[in-house]
Amino acid sequence: MDLATVNAKIKANHFLSDTTTQLEKDFLSVGVNFDIDKPVQDYKQLFSFASSLVNSLNEQDPKRIINLLYRIDLSEEKVQDEMKNSTLTFSELLAELIVKRELEKVIIKNYYSNP
């Protein structure tokens, strides 16, 4: 899955509901409620909520972030590589990477369930 495809889906707000559901499921699997107000209007709202949640987790229980990254298959190396080239804060960047990875999972699942 290339980044251009993921970014195009974000711009078009495709799979927004499915991505939100996937985020809720995976955050809950590490014991964190992803309790965003619904309906989610756009990915900007999703990034913002995820960023504040990641920031809180980073301050209170950073091990849960590591568990979440493992759960969603987002490598620490990828996070470190992206940090080198980003002007975002750690929480903003991590939230963006998490949301994009979850969207990627939704796109792949949709592709293979609707051939």
C-alpha positions as CSV (number, residue, x, y, z in Angstrom):
1,M,0.0,0.0,0.0
2,D,1.6,3.3,-1.0
3,L,1.3,6.6,0.8
4,A,-0.3,8.3,-2.1
5,T,-3.3,6.0,-1.9
6,V,-3.7,6.5,1.8
7,N,-3.4,10.3,1.5
8,A,-6.0,10.3,-1.4
9,K,-8.5,8.4,0.8
10,I,-7.9,10.9,3.6
11,K,-8.5,13.9,1.3
12,A,-11.8,12.3,0.1
13,N,-12.8,11.2,3.6
14,H,-13.2,7.6,2.4
15,F,-13.5,4.9,5.0
16,L,-13.8,7.5,7.8
17,S,-16.4,5.5,9.8
18,D,-14.5,2.2,9.3
19,T,-11.2,3.8,10.3
20,T,-12.8,5.2,13.4
21,T,-14.2,1.8,14.3
22,Q,-10.8,0.1,13.8
23,L,-9.1,2.8,16.0
24,E,-11.7,2.1,18.7
25,K,-11.1,-1.6,18.5
26,D,-7.3,-1.4,18.6
27,F,-7.1,1.2,21.3
28,L,-9.5,-0.9,23.4
29,S,-7.3,-3.9,22.9
30,V,-4.6,-2.1,24.9
31,G,-7.1,-0.9,27.6
32,V,-7.7,2.6,26.3
33,N,-11.2,4.0,25.3
34,F,-11.1,5.8,22.0
35,D,-14.2,7.7,22.9
36,I,-14.6,10.2,20.1
37,D,-17.9,12.1,19.5
38,K,-19.8,10.7,16.5
39,P,-20.3,11.2,13.7
40,V,-16.7,12.0,12.9
41,Q,-16.7,14.8,10.3
42,D,-13.3,14.4,8.7
43,Y,-9.8,12.9,9.2
44,K,-8.6,16.2,10.7
45,Q,-11.0,15.7,13.6
46,L,-9.8,12.1,13.9
47,F,-6.1,13.2,13.9
48,S,-6.8,15.8,16.5
49,F,-8.6,13.4,18.9
50,A,-5.9,10.8,18.4
51,S,-3.2,13.3,19.0
52,S,-4.6,14.4,22.4
53,L,-5.1,10.8,23.4
54,V,-1.6,9.8,22.4
55,N,-0.3,12.8,24.3
56,S,-2.1,11.8,27.5
57,L,-0.9,8.2,27.1
58,N,2.6,9.4,26.6
59,E,2.5,11.3,29.8
60,Q,0.6,8.7,31.9
61,D,1.5,5.2,30.5
62,P,4.0,5.2,27.6
63,K,4.1,1.3,27.6
64,R,0.5,1.3,26.2
65,I,1.7,3.3,23.2
66,I,4.4,0.6,22.6
67,N,1.7,-2.1,22.9
68,L,-0.6,-0.2,20.5
69,L,2.2,0.2,18.0
70,Y,2.8,-3.6,18.2
71,R,-0.9,-4.3,17.9
72,I,-1.4,-2.3,14.8
73,D,2.0,-3.3,13.3
74,L,3.6,0.1,13.2
75,S,7.3,-0.3,13.8
76,E,9.3,1.9,16.1
77,E,11.8,2.3,13.3
78,K,9.2,3.8,11.1
79,V,8.2,6.2,13.8
80,Q,11.9,7.2,14.4
81,D,12.4,7.7,10.6
82,E,9.4,9.9,10.3
83,M,10.4,12.0,13.4
84,K,13.6,12.9,11.6
85,N,11.7,14.6,8.7
86,S,8.7,16.0,10.6
87,T,7.9,19.4,12.0
88,L,5.0,17.9,14.1
89,T,5.2,17.2,17.8
90,F,5.8,13.6,18.8
91,S,2.1,13.2,19.8
92,E,0.9,14.7,16.5
93,L,3.2,12.6,14.4
94,L,2.4,9.4,16.2
95,A,-1.3,10.1,16.0
96,E,-1.0,10.7,12.3
97,L,1.0,7.5,11.7
98,I,-1.5,5.5,13.8
99,V,-4.5,6.8,11.9
100,K,-2.9,6.3,8.6
101,R,-1.9,2.7,9.5
102,E,-5.4,2.0,10.6
103,L,-6.8,3.4,7.4
104,E,-4.4,1.3,5.5
105,K,-5.7,-1.8,7.3
106,V,-9.3,-0.8,6.4
107,I,-8.4,-0.3,2.7
108,I,-6.7,-3.7,2.6
109,K,-9.5,-5.4,4.3
110,N,-12.0,-3.8,2.0
111,Y,-10.0,-4.7,-1.1
112,Y,-9.8,-8.4,-0.2
113,S,-13.4,-8.7,1.0
114,N,-14.8,-7.1,-2.2
115,P,-12.8,-8.5,-5.1
